[in-house]
Amino acid sequence: MDQPWTPRPKPEQADRLERRIEFADYAATRAFLERLNDLSETRQRFADISFGRTYVNITVRPDDDGLPVGQVDHDFAAAIDALIEP
């Protein structure tokens, strides 16, 4: 089950948005990762990711760790959401 983006404000750690996306199989996971790579290369913006056979965990952090999560970070998260195929 996909989880929505979860804001993680300070003081726990640096501000960030987190999300876990689950897929039916490895092929779907890999296809999503390839789309995410294309988006990241185009925008020159790179999220932290970890993944397994049927899931991807994504963390979006502000470009400057001293800043809170802003609109540009939410916009990037929304662009990632658009990569998920139903």
HTML snippet that shows the backbone in 3Dmol.js (N, CA, C, O; Angstrom):
<script src="https://3Dmol.org/build/3Dmol-min.js"></script>
<div id="view" style="width:600px;height:400px;position:relative"></div>
<script>
const pdb = `
ATOM      1  N   MET A   1       0.842  -1.174   0.000  1.00  0.00           N
ATOM      2  CA  MET A   1       0.000   0.000   0.000  1.00  0.00           C
ATOM      3  C   MET A   1       0.886   1.237   0.000  1.00  0.00           C
ATOM      4  O   MET A   1       1.805   1.343   0.812  1.00  0.00           O
ATOM      5  N   ASP A   2       0.617   2.172  -0.906  1.00  0.00           N
ATOM      6  CA  ASP A   2       1.382   3.408  -0.960  1.00  0.00           C
ATOM      7  C   ASP A   2       1.043   4.285   0.225  1.00  0.00           C
ATOM      8  O   ASP A   2      -0.099   4.342   0.680  1.00  0.00           O
ATOM      9  N   GLN A   3       2.053   4.957   0.705  1.00  0.00           N
ATOM     10  CA  GLN A   3       1.880   5.901   1.797  1.00  0.00           C
ATOM     11  C   GLN A   3       2.028   7.309   1.237  1.00  0.00           C
ATOM     12  O   GLN A   3       2.827   7.527   0.326  1.00  0.00           O
ATOM     13  N   PRO A   4       1.265   8.277   1.771  1.00  0.00           N
ATOM     14  CA  PRO A   4       1.436   9.664   1.318  1.00  0.00           C
ATOM     15  C   PRO A   4       2.771  10.209   1.811  1.00  0.00           C
ATOM     16  O   PRO A   4       3.443   9.589   2.635  1.00  0.00           O
ATOM     17  N   TRP A   5       3.140  11.369   1.300  1.00  0.00           N
ATOM     18  CA  TRP A   5       4.360  12.035   1.752  1.00  0.00           C
ATOM     19  C   TRP A   5       4.184  12.431   3.206  1.00  0.00           C
ATOM     20  O   TRP A   5       3.146  12.970   3.592  1.00  0.00           O
ATOM     21  N   THR A   6       5.194  12.164   4.000  1.00  0.00           N
ATOM     22  CA  THR A   6       5.172  12.482   5.419  1.00  0.00           C
ATOM     23  C   THR A   6       6.237  13.525   5.709  1.00  0.00           C
ATOM     24  O   THR A   6       7.423  13.263   5.504  1.00  0.00           O
ATOM     25  N   PRO A   7       5.844  14.703   6.183  1.00  0.00           N
ATOM     26  CA  PRO A   7       6.862  15.689   6.554  1.00  0.00           C
ATOM     27  C   PRO A   7       7.544  15.271   7.855  1.00  0.00           C
ATOM     28  O   PRO A   7       6.888  14.791   8.779  1.00  0.00           O
ATOM     29  N   ARG A   8       8.821  15.449   7.922  1.00  0.00           N
ATOM     30  CA  ARG A   8       9.593  15.158   9.124  1.00  0.00           C
ATOM     31  C   ARG A   8      10.335  16.441   9.518  1.00  0.00           C
ATOM     32  O   ARG A   8      11.471  16.661   9.097  1.00  0.00           O
ATOM     33  N   PRO A   9       9.686  17.279  10.326  1.00  0.00           N
ATOM     34  CA  PRO A   9      10.314  18.559  10.681  1.00  0.00           C
ATOM     35  C   PRO A   9      11.384  18.389  11.760  1.00  0.00           C
ATOM     36  O   PRO A   9      11.464  17.358  12.428  1.00  0.00           O
ATOM     37  N   LYS A  10      12.195  19.423  11.908  1.00  0.00           N
ATOM     38  CA  LYS A  10      13.162  19.463  13.000  1.00  0.00           C
ATOM     39  C   LYS A  10      12.385  19.443  14.306  1.00  0.00           C
ATOM     40  O   LYS A  10      11.205  19.793  14.270  1.00  0.00           O
ATOM     41  N   PRO A  11      12.919  19.078  15.424  1.00  0.00           N
ATOM     42  CA  PRO A  11      14.321  18.773  15.700  1.00  0.00           C
ATOM     43  C   PRO A  11      14.681  17.313  15.504  1.00  0.00           C
ATOM     44  O   PRO A  11      15.839  16.944  15.702  1.00  0.00           O
ATOM     45  N   GLU A  12      13.728  16.462  15.121  1.00  0.00           N
ATOM     46  CA  GLU A  12      14.022  15.038  14.950  1.00  0.00           C
ATOM     47  C   GLU A  12      15.265  14.845  14.087  1.00  0.00           C
ATOM     48  O   GLU A  12      16.211  14.170  14.493  1.00  0.00           O
ATOM     49  N   GLN A  13      15.259  15.429  12.915  1.00  0.00           N
ATOM     50  CA  GLN A  13      16.394  15.474  11.996  1.00  0.00           C
ATOM     51  C   GLN A  13      16.145  16.668  11.097  1.00  0.00           C
ATOM     52  O   GLN A  13      15.223  17.450  11.331  1.00  0.00           O
ATOM     53  N   ALA A  14      16.959  16.807  10.080  1.00  0.00           N
ATOM     54  CA  ALA A  14      16.744  17.892   9.127  1.00  0.00           C
ATOM     55  C   ALA A  14      15.371  17.739   8.478  1.00  0.00           C
ATOM     56  O   ALA A  14      14.888  16.624   8.283  1.00  0.00           O
ATOM     57  N   ASP A  15      14.743  18.876   8.144  1.00  0.00           N
ATOM     58  CA  ASP A  15      13.436  18.839   7.488  1.00  0.00           C
ATOM     59  C   ASP A  15      13.515  18.004   6.216  1.00  0.00           C
ATOM     60  O   ASP A  15      14.495  18.065   5.474  1.00  0.00           O
ATOM     61  N   ARG A  16      12.459  17.222   5.978  1.00  0.00           N
ATOM     62  CA  ARG A  16      12.423  16.383   4.792  1.00  0.00           C
ATOM     63  C   ARG A  16      11.012  15.861   4.571  1.00  0.00           C
ATOM     64  O   ARG A  16      10.167  15.937   5.462  1.00  0.00           O
ATOM     65  N   LEU A  17      10.765  15.337   3.395  1.00  0.00           N
ATOM     66  CA  LEU A  17       9.526  14.635   3.061  1.00  0.00           C
ATOM     67  C   LEU A  17       9.899  13.189   2.785  1.00  0.00           C
ATOM     68  O   LEU A  17      10.906  12.915   2.132  1.00  0.00           O
ATOM     69  N   GLU A  18       9.092  12.268   3.280  1.00  0.00           N
ATOM     70  CA  GLU A  18       9.372  10.850   3.073  1.00  0.00           C
ATOM     71  C   GLU A  18       8.141  10.159   2.498  1.00  0.00           C
ATOM     72  O   GLU A  18       7.004  10.545   2.769  1.00  0.00           O
ATOM     73  N   ARG A  19       8.398   9.133   1.701  1.00  0.00           N
ATOM     74  CA  ARG A  19       7.298   8.347   1.150  1.00  0.00           C
ATOM     75  C   ARG A  19       7.795   6.948   0.808  1.00  0.00           C
ATOM     76  O   ARG A  19       8.930   6.769   0.365  1.00  0.00           O
ATOM     77  N   ARG A  20       6.937   5.967   1.017  1.00  0.00           N
ATOM     78  CA  ARG A  20       7.199   4.588   0.585  1.00  0.00           C
ATOM     79  C   ARG A  20       6.177   4.253  -0.489  1.00  0.00           C
ATOM     80  O   ARG A  20       4.981   4.483  -0.314  1.00  0.00           O
ATOM     81  N   ILE A  21       6.659   3.707  -1.602  1.00  0.00           N
ATOM     82  CA  ILE A  21       5.799   3.315  -2.705  1.00  0.00           C
ATOM     83  C   ILE A  21       6.008   1.828  -2.933  1.00  0.00           C
ATOM     84  O   ILE A  21       7.142   1.366  -3.052  1.00  0.00           O
ATOM     85  N   GLU A  22       4.917   1.084  -2.993  1.00  0.00           N
ATOM     86  CA  GLU A  22       5.002  -0.355  -3.195  1.00  0.00           C
ATOM     87  C   GLU A  22       4.510  -0.716  -4.596  1.00  0.00           C
ATOM     88  O   GLU A  22       3.620  -0.067  -5.145  1.00  0.00           O
ATOM     89  N   PHE A  23       5.113  -1.767  -5.161  1.00  0.00           N
ATOM     90  CA  PHE A  23       4.824  -2.194  -6.517  1.00  0.00           C
ATOM     91  C   PHE A  23       4.480  -3.678  -6.531  1.00  0.00           C
ATOM     92  O   PHE A  23       4.780  -4.409  -5.588  1.00  0.00           O
ATOM     93  N   ALA A  24       3.857  -4.101  -7.599  1.00  0.00           N
ATOM     94  CA  ALA A  24       3.427  -5.496  -7.720  1.00  0.00           C
ATOM     95  C   ALA A  24       4.596  -6.450  -7.909  1.00  0.00           C
ATOM     96  O   ALA A  24       4.555  -7.587  -7.439  1.00  0.00           O
ATOM     97  N   ASP A  25       5.647  -5.987  -8.603  1.00  0.00           N
ATOM     98  CA  ASP A  25       6.772  -6.874  -8.886  1.00  0.00           C
ATOM     99  C   ASP A  25       8.020  -6.047  -9.185  1.00  0.00           C
ATOM    100  O   ASP A  25       7.975  -4.818  -9.234  1.00  0.00           O
ATOM    101  N   TYR A  26       9.124  -6.746  -9.383  1.00  0.00           N
ATOM    102  CA  TYR A  26      10.387  -6.069  -9.634  1.00  0.00           C
ATOM    103  C   TYR A  26      10.369  -5.250 -10.919  1.00  0.00           C
ATOM    104  O   TYR A  26      10.941  -4.161 -10.965  1.00  0.00           O
ATOM    105  N   ALA A  27       9.724  -5.755 -11.954  1.00  0.00           N
ATOM    106  CA  ALA A  27       9.672  -5.028 -13.227  1.00  0.00           C
ATOM    107  C   ALA A  27       9.018  -3.662 -13.047  1.00  0.00           C
ATOM    108  O   ALA A  27       9.490  -2.674 -13.610  1.00  0.00           O
ATOM    109  N   ALA A  28       7.948  -3.592 -12.275  1.00  0.00           N
ATOM    110  CA  ALA A  28       7.279  -2.309 -12.025  1.00  0.00           C
ATOM    111  C   ALA A  28       8.166  -1.390 -11.183  1.00  0.00           C
ATOM    112  O   ALA A  28       8.208  -0.181 -11.411  1.00  0.00           O
ATOM    113  N   THR A  29       8.872  -1.966 -10.212  1.00  0.00           N
ATOM    114  CA  THR A  29       9.790  -1.168  -9.388  1.00  0.00           C
ATOM    115  C   THR A  29      10.891  -0.573 -10.264  1.00  0.00           C
ATOM    116  O   THR A  29      11.189   0.618 -10.183  1.00  0.00           O
ATOM    117  N   ARG A  30      11.479  -1.408 -11.090  1.00  0.00           N
ATOM    118  CA  ARG A  30      12.570  -0.952 -11.947  1.00  0.00           C
ATOM    119  C   ARG A  30      12.097   0.114 -12.941  1.00  0.00           C
ATOM    120  O   ARG A  30      12.805   1.092 -13.181  1.00  0.00           O
ATOM    121  N   ALA A  31      10.922  -0.066 -13.512  1.00  0.00           N
ATOM    122  CA  ALA A  31      10.386   0.927 -14.451  1.00  0.00           C
ATOM    123  C   ALA A  31      10.192   2.268 -13.753  1.00  0.00           C
ATOM    124  O   ALA A  31      10.502   3.316 -14.318  1.00  0.00           O
ATOM    125  N   PHE A  32       9.678   2.235 -12.523  1.00  0.00           N
ATOM    126  CA  PHE A  32       9.519   3.482 -11.771  1.00  0.00           C
ATOM    127  C   PHE A  32      10.883   4.126 -11.515  1.00  0.00           C
ATOM    128  O   PHE A  32      11.037   5.334 -11.692  1.00  0.00           O
ATOM    129  N   LEU A  33      11.868   3.337 -11.102  1.00  0.00           N
ATOM    130  CA  LEU A  33      13.202   3.887 -10.837  1.00  0.00           C
ATOM    131  C   LEU A  33      13.812   4.516 -12.082  1.00  0.00           C
ATOM    132  O   LEU A  33      14.512   5.524 -11.984  1.00  0.00           O
ATOM    133  N   GLU A  34      13.559   3.941 -13.239  1.00  0.00           N
ATOM    134  CA  GLU A  34      14.058   4.531 -14.483  1.00  0.00           C
ATOM    135  C   GLU A  34      13.371   5.866 -14.768  1.00  0.00           C
ATOM    136  O   GLU A  34      14.021   6.816 -15.203  1.00  0.00           O
ATOM    137  N   ARG A  35      12.059   5.944 -14.524  1.00  0.00           N
ATOM    138  CA  ARG A  35      11.346   7.219 -14.707  1.00  0.00           C
ATOM    139  C   ARG A  35      11.849   8.249 -13.707  1.00  0.00           C
ATOM    140  O   ARG A  35      12.014   9.420 -14.048  1.00  0.00           O
ATOM    141  N   LEU A  36      12.095   7.815 -12.463  1.00  0.00           N
ATOM    142  CA  LEU A  36      12.628   8.723 -11.441  1.00  0.00           C
ATOM    143  C   LEU A  36      14.009   9.231 -11.842  1.00  0.00           C
ATOM    144  O   LEU A  36      14.321  10.405 -11.641  1.00  0.00           O
ATOM    145  N   ASN A  37      14.831   8.361 -12.403  1.00  0.00           N
ATOM    146  CA  ASN A  37      16.149   8.782 -12.875  1.00  0.00           C
ATOM    147  C   ASN A  37      16.024   9.855 -13.958  1.00  0.00           C
ATOM    148  O   ASN A  37      16.732  10.861 -13.920  1.00  0.00           O
ATOM    149  N   ASP A  38      15.138   9.645 -14.908  1.00  0.00           N
ATOM    150  CA  ASP A  38      14.945  10.628 -15.978  1.00  0.00           C
ATOM    151  C   ASP A  38      14.500  11.969 -15.414  1.00  0.00           C
ATOM    152  O   ASP A  38      15.013  13.013 -15.816  1.00  0.00           O
ATOM    153  N   LEU A  39      13.549  11.948 -14.486  1.00  0.00           N
ATOM    154  CA  LEU A  39      13.078  13.181 -13.852  1.00  0.00           C
ATOM    155  C   LEU A  39      14.219  13.876 -13.122  1.00  0.00           C
ATOM    156  O   LEU A  39      14.402  15.087 -13.254  1.00  0.00           O
ATOM    157  N   SER A  40      14.979  13.118 -12.360  1.00  0.00           N
ATOM    158  CA  SER A  40      16.080  13.689 -11.579  1.00  0.00           C
ATOM    159  C   SER A  40      17.137  14.302 -12.482  1.00  0.00           C
ATOM    160  O   SER A  40      17.625  15.397 -12.204  1.00  0.00           O
ATOM    161  N   GLU A  41      17.495  13.617 -13.552  1.00  0.00           N
ATOM    162  CA  GLU A  41      18.484  14.152 -14.491  1.00  0.00           C
ATOM    163  C   GLU A  41      17.976  15.436 -15.149  1.00  0.00           C
ATOM    164  O   GLU A  41      18.727  16.397 -15.311  1.00  0.00           O
ATOM    165  N   THR A  42      16.694  15.444 -15.527  1.00  0.00           N
ATOM    166  CA  THR A  42      16.117  16.622 -16.161  1.00  0.00           C
ATOM    167  C   THR A  42      16.133  17.829 -15.225  1.00  0.00           C
ATOM    168  O   THR A  42      16.492  18.935 -15.629  1.00  0.00           O
ATOM    169  N   ARG A  43      15.741  17.604 -13.977  1.00  0.00           N
ATOM    170  CA  ARG A  43      15.658  18.700 -12.999  1.00  0.00           C
ATOM    171  C   ARG A  43      16.956  18.945 -12.247  1.00  0.00           C
ATOM    172  O   ARG A  43      17.081  19.942 -11.535  1.00  0.00           O
ATOM    173  N   GLN A  44      17.911  18.055 -12.397  1.00  0.00           N
ATOM    174  CA  GLN A  44      19.141  18.115 -11.615  1.00  0.00           C
ATOM    175  C   GLN A  44      18.826  18.218 -10.123  1.00  0.00           C
ATOM    176  O   GLN A  44      19.404  19.017  -9.387  1.00  0.00           O
ATOM    177  N   ARG A  45      17.896  17.383  -9.723  1.00  0.00           N
ATOM    178  CA  ARG A  45      17.450  17.295  -8.328  1.00  0.00           C
ATOM    179  C   ARG A  45      17.369  15.816  -7.989  1.00  0.00           C
ATOM    180  O   ARG A  45      16.733  15.044  -8.707  1.00  0.00           O
ATOM    181  N   PHE A  46      18.006  15.423  -6.909  1.00  0.00           N
ATOM    182  CA  PHE A  46      18.124  14.004  -6.612  1.00  0.00           C
ATOM    183  C   PHE A  46      17.651  13.707  -5.192  1.00  0.00           C
ATOM    184  O   PHE A  46      18.178  14.249  -4.220  1.00  0.00           O
ATOM    185  N   ALA A  47      16.664  12.850  -5.093  1.00  0.00           N
ATOM    186  CA  ALA A  47      16.142  12.413  -3.799  1.00  0.00           C
ATOM    187  C   ALA A  47      17.014  11.283  -3.271  1.00  0.00           C
ATOM    188  O   ALA A  47      17.721  10.617  -4.028  1.00  0.00           O
ATOM    189  N   ASP A  48      16.953  11.080  -1.971  1.00  0.00           N
ATOM    190  CA  ASP A  48      17.579   9.892  -1.378  1.00  0.00           C
ATOM    191  C   ASP A  48      16.601   8.741  -1.580  1.00  0.00           C
ATOM    192  O   ASP A  48      15.408   8.880  -1.312  1.00  0.00           O
ATOM    193  N   ILE A  49      17.102   7.615  -2.046  1.00  0.00           N
ATOM    194  CA  ILE A  49      16.226   6.466  -2.257  1.00  0.00           C
ATOM    195  C   ILE A  49      16.861   5.206  -1.681  1.00  0.00           C
ATOM    196  O   ILE A  49      18.082   5.066  -1.615  1.00  0.00           O
ATOM    197  N   SER A  50      15.996   4.310  -1.274  1.00  0.00           N
ATOM    198  CA  SER A  50      16.383   2.933  -0.984  1.00  0.00           C
ATOM    199  C   SER A  50      15.262   2.088  -1.559  1.00  0.00           C
ATOM    200  O   SER A  50      14.109   2.515  -1.606  1.00  0.00           O
ATOM    201  N   PHE A  51      15.610   0.883  -1.997  1.00  0.00           N
ATOM    202  CA  PHE A  51      14.574   0.084  -2.629  1.00  0.00           C
ATOM    203  C   PHE A  51      14.858  -1.397  -2.457  1.00  0.00           C
ATOM    204  O   PHE A  51      15.980  -1.829  -2.193  1.00  0.00           O
ATOM    205  N   GLY A  52      13.796  -2.139  -2.619  1.00  0.00           N
ATOM    206  CA  GLY A  52      13.859  -3.587  -2.630  1.00  0.00           C
ATOM    207  C   GLY A  52      13.118  -4.072  -3.859  1.00  0.00           C
ATOM    208  O   GLY A  52      12.810  -3.286  -4.755  1.00  0.00           O
ATOM    209  N   ARG A  53      12.837  -5.331  -3.905  1.00  0.00           N
ATOM    210  CA  ARG A  53      12.201  -5.923  -5.080  1.00  0.00           C
ATOM    211  C   ARG A  53      10.859  -5.279  -5.405  1.00  0.00           C
ATOM    212  O   ARG A  53      10.544  -5.085  -6.579  1.00  0.00           O
ATOM    213  N   THR A  54      10.065  -4.944  -4.399  1.00  0.00           N
ATOM    214  CA  THR A  54       8.710  -4.433  -4.664  1.00  0.00           C
ATOM    215  C   THR A  54       8.402  -3.123  -3.946  1.00  0.00           C
ATOM    216  O   THR A  54       7.232  -2.812  -3.724  1.00  0.00           O
ATOM    217  N   TYR A  55       9.423  -2.349  -3.578  1.00  0.00           N
ATOM    218  CA  TYR A  55       9.153  -1.067  -2.924  1.00  0.00           C
ATOM    219  C   TYR A  55      10.291  -0.085  -3.166  1.00  0.00           C
ATOM    220  O   TYR A  55      11.416  -0.469  -3.489  1.00  0.00           O
ATOM    221  N   VAL A  56       9.965   1.195  -3.001  1.00  0.00           N
ATOM    222  CA  VAL A  56      10.956   2.261  -3.045  1.00  0.00           C
ATOM    223  C   VAL A  56      10.644   3.216  -1.892  1.00  0.00           C
ATOM    224  O   VAL A  56       9.507   3.663  -1.739  1.00  0.00           O
ATOM    225  N   ASN A  57      11.656   3.522  -1.085  1.00  0.00           N
ATOM    226  CA  ASN A  57      11.551   4.556  -0.060  1.00  0.00           C
ATOM    227  C   ASN A  57      12.262   5.787  -0.596  1.00  0.00           C
ATOM    228  O   ASN A  57      13.399   5.706  -1.061  1.00  0.00           O
ATOM    229  N   ILE A  58      11.581   6.933  -0.527  1.00  0.00           N
ATOM    230  CA  ILE A  58      12.124   8.170  -1.089  1.00  0.00           C
ATOM    231  C   ILE A  58      12.136   9.243  -0.008  1.00  0.00           C
ATOM    232  O   ILE A  58      11.171   9.396   0.741  1.00  0.00           O
ATOM    233  N   THR A  59      13.239   9.983   0.065  1.00  0.00           N
ATOM    234  CA  THR A  59      13.351  11.134   0.959  1.00  0.00           C
ATOM    235  C   THR A  59      13.740  12.345   0.128  1.00  0.00           C
ATOM    236  O   THR A  59      14.749  12.333  -0.577  1.00  0.00           O
ATOM    237  N   VAL A  60      12.925  13.391   0.220  1.00  0.00           N
ATOM    238  CA  VAL A  60      13.208  14.660  -0.451  1.00  0.00           C
ATOM    239  C   VAL A  60      13.634  15.653   0.625  1.00  0.00           C
ATOM    240  O   VAL A  60      12.897  15.906   1.577  1.00  0.00           O
ATOM    241  N   ARG A  61      14.821  16.206   0.463  1.00  0.00           N
ATOM    242  CA  ARG A  61      15.355  17.189   1.405  1.00  0.00           C
ATOM    243  C   ARG A  61      15.553  18.516   0.679  1.00  0.00           C
ATOM    244  O   ARG A  61      15.792  18.529  -0.529  1.00  0.00           O
ATOM    245  N   PRO A  62      15.458  19.636   1.404  1.00  0.00           N
ATOM    246  CA  PRO A  62      15.788  20.917   0.776  1.00  0.00           C
ATOM    247  C   PRO A  62      17.239  20.894   0.293  1.00  0.00           C
ATOM    248  O   PRO A  62      18.077  20.195   0.863  1.00  0.00           O
ATOM    249  N   ASP A  63      17.530  21.660  -0.756  1.00  0.00           N
ATOM    250  CA  ASP A  63      18.904  21.713  -1.269  1.00  0.00           C
ATOM    251  C   ASP A  63      19.870  22.207  -0.199  1.00  0.00           C
ATOM    252  O   ASP A  63      21.020  21.768  -0.155  1.00  0.00           O
ATOM    253  N   ASP A  64      19.421  23.110   0.657  1.00  0.00           N
ATOM    254  CA  ASP A  64      20.229  23.620   1.761  1.00  0.00           C
ATOM    255  C   ASP A  64      19.678  23.019   3.046  1.00  0.00           C
ATOM    256  O   ASP A  64      18.544  23.311   3.427  1.00  0.00           O
ATOM    257  N   ASP A  65      20.465  22.182   3.719  1.00  0.00           N
ATOM    258  CA  ASP A  65      19.988  21.495   4.916  1.00  0.00           C
ATOM    259  C   ASP A  65      19.514  22.437   6.012  1.00  0.00           C
ATOM    260  O   ASP A  65      18.768  22.022   6.898  1.00  0.00           O
ATOM    261  N   GLY A  66      19.930  23.689   5.968  1.00  0.00           N
ATOM    262  CA  GLY A  66      19.514  24.641   6.984  1.00  0.00           C
ATOM    263  C   GLY A  66      18.118  25.201   6.752  1.00  0.00           C
ATOM    264  O   GLY A  66      17.570  25.877   7.623  1.00  0.00           O
ATOM    265  N   LEU A  67      17.542  24.931   5.600  1.00  0.00           N
ATOM    266  CA  LEU A  67      16.234  25.482   5.261  1.00  0.00           C
ATOM    267  C   LEU A  67      15.126  24.483   5.552  1.00  0.00           C
ATOM    268  O   LEU A  67      15.356  23.275   5.510  1.00  0.00           O
ATOM    269  N   PRO A  68      13.927  24.970   5.846  1.00  0.00           N
ATOM    270  CA  PRO A  68      12.784  24.061   5.988  1.00  0.00           C
ATOM    271  C   PRO A  68      12.314  23.588   4.611  1.00  0.00           C
ATOM    272  O   PRO A  68      12.675  24.162   3.583  1.00  0.00           O
ATOM    273  N   VAL A  69      11.503  22.532   4.616  1.00  0.00           N
ATOM    274  CA  VAL A  69      10.895  22.064   3.375  1.00  0.00           C
ATOM    275  C   VAL A  69      10.042  23.196   2.814  1.00  0.00           C
ATOM    276  O   VAL A  69       9.245  23.797   3.535  1.00  0.00           O
ATOM    277  N   GLY A  70      10.214  23.484   1.525  1.00  0.00           N
ATOM    278  CA  GLY A  70       9.483  24.577   0.904  1.00  0.00           C
ATOM    279  C   GLY A  70       8.668  24.109  -0.289  1.00  0.00           C
ATOM    280  O   GLY A  70       8.562  22.913  -0.560  1.00  0.00           O
ATOM    281  N   GLN A  71       8.097  25.066  -0.989  1.00  0.00           N
ATOM    282  CA  GLN A  71       7.243  24.757  -2.130  1.00  0.00           C
ATOM    283  C   GLN A  71       7.989  24.003  -3.221  1.00  0.00           C
ATOM    284  O   GLN A  71       7.427  23.103  -3.846  1.00  0.00           O
ATOM    285  N   VAL A  72       9.239  24.358  -3.455  1.00  0.00           N
ATOM    286  CA  VAL A  72      10.019  23.663  -4.499  1.00  0.00           C
ATOM    287  C   VAL A  72      10.169  22.178  -4.145  1.00  0.00           C
ATOM    288  O   VAL A  72      10.192  21.331  -5.038  1.00  0.00           O
ATOM    289  N   ASP A  73      10.269  21.863  -2.861  1.00  0.00           N
ATOM    290  CA  ASP A  73      10.385  20.470  -2.433  1.00  0.00           C
ATOM    291  C   ASP A  73       9.054  19.739  -2.610  1.00  0.00           C
ATOM    292  O   ASP A  73       9.026  18.585  -3.037  1.00  0.00           O
ATOM    293  N   HIS A  74       7.964  20.409  -2.284  1.00  0.00           N
ATOM    294  CA  HIS A  74       6.637  19.821  -2.489  1.00  0.00           C
ATOM    295  C   HIS A  74       6.356  19.627  -3.981  1.00  0.00           C
ATOM    296  O   HIS A  74       5.731  18.644  -4.377  1.00  0.00           O
ATOM    297  N   ASP A  75       6.819  20.567  -4.803  1.00  0.00           N
ATOM    298  CA  ASP A  75       6.637  20.437  -6.254  1.00  0.00           C
ATOM    299  C   ASP A  75       7.408  19.233  -6.798  1.00  0.00           C
ATOM    300  O   ASP A  75       6.909  18.513  -7.662  1.00  0.00           O
ATOM    301  N   PHE A  76       8.620  19.019  -6.290  1.00  0.00           N
ATOM    302  CA  PHE A  76       9.409  17.860  -6.721  1.00  0.00           C
ATOM    303  C   PHE A  76       8.734  16.569  -6.269  1.00  0.00           C
ATOM    304  O   PHE A  76       8.688  15.595  -7.019  1.00  0.00           O
ATOM    305  N   ALA A  77       8.211  16.560  -5.046  1.00  0.00           N
ATOM    306  CA  ALA A  77       7.484  15.383  -4.549  1.00  0.00           C
ATOM    307  C   ALA A  77       6.262  15.103  -5.428  1.00  0.00           C
ATOM    308  O   ALA A  77       5.974  13.948  -5.739  1.00  0.00           O
ATOM    309  N   ALA A  78       5.552  16.145  -5.825  1.00  0.00           N
ATOM    310  CA  ALA A  78       4.376  15.970  -6.687  1.00  0.00           C
ATOM    311  C   ALA A  78       4.788  15.417  -8.055  1.00  0.00           C
ATOM    312  O   ALA A  78       4.074  14.599  -8.635  1.00  0.00           O
ATOM    313  N   ALA A  79       5.943  15.865  -8.571  1.00  0.00           N
ATOM    314  CA  ALA A  79       6.430  15.345  -9.849  1.00  0.00           C
ATOM    315  C   ALA A  79       6.774  13.857  -9.722  1.00  0.00           C
ATOM    316  O   ALA A  79       6.558  13.079 -10.651  1.00  0.00           O
ATOM    317  N   ILE A  80       7.307  13.477  -8.570  1.00  0.00           N
ATOM    318  CA  ILE A  80       7.594  12.053  -8.328  1.00  0.00           C
ATOM    319  C   ILE A  80       6.276  11.274  -8.279  1.00  0.00           C
ATOM    320  O   ILE A  80       6.169  10.192  -8.855  1.00  0.00           O
ATOM    321  N   ASP A  81       5.279  11.828  -7.592  1.00  0.00           N
ATOM    322  CA  ASP A  81       3.976  11.169  -7.535  1.00  0.00           C
ATOM    323  C   ASP A  81       3.413  10.903  -8.930  1.00  0.00           C
ATOM    324  O   ASP A  81       2.798   9.865  -9.175  1.00  0.00           O
ATOM    325  N   ALA A  82       3.631  11.854  -9.838  1.00  0.00           N
ATOM    326  CA  ALA A  82       3.093  11.723 -11.198  1.00  0.00           C
ATOM    327  C   ALA A  82       3.747  10.573 -11.959  1.00  0.00           C
ATOM    328  O   ALA A  82       3.222  10.138 -12.984  1.00  0.00           O
ATOM    329  N   LEU A  83       4.878  10.076 -11.475  1.00  0.00           N
ATOM    330  CA  LEU A  83       5.565   8.966 -12.145  1.00  0.00           C
ATOM    331  C   LEU A  83       4.967   7.610 -11.807  1.00  0.00           C
ATOM    332  O   LEU A  83       5.257   6.613 -12.467  1.00  0.00           O
ATOM    333  N   ILE A  84       4.132   7.578 -10.776  1.00  0.00           N
ATOM    334  CA  ILE A  84       3.561   6.313 -10.328  1.00  0.00           C
ATOM    335  C   ILE A  84       2.430   5.918 -11.271  1.00  0.00           C
ATOM    336  O   ILE A  84       1.477   6.672 -11.471  1.00  0.00           O
ATOM    337  N   GLU A  85       2.549   4.738 -11.839  1.00  0.00           N
ATOM    338  CA  GLU A  85       1.486   4.263 -12.733  1.00  0.00           C
ATOM    339  C   GLU A  85       0.436   3.535 -11.913  1.00  0.00           C
ATOM    340  O   GLU A  85       0.772   2.779 -11.002  1.00  0.00           O
ATOM    341  N   PRO A  86      -0.845   3.759 -12.231  1.00  0.00           N
ATOM    342  CA  PRO A  86      -1.914   3.103 -11.457  1.00  0.00           C
ATOM    343  C   PRO A  86      -1.908   1.592 -11.616  1.00  0.00           C
ATOM    344  O   PRO A  86      -2.743   0.906 -11.028  1.00  0.00           O
TER     345      PRO A  86
END
`;
const viewer = $3Dmol.createViewer("view");
viewer.addModel(pdb, "pdb");
viewer.setStyle({}, {cartoon: {color: "spectrum"}});
viewer.zoomTo();
viewer.render();
</script>
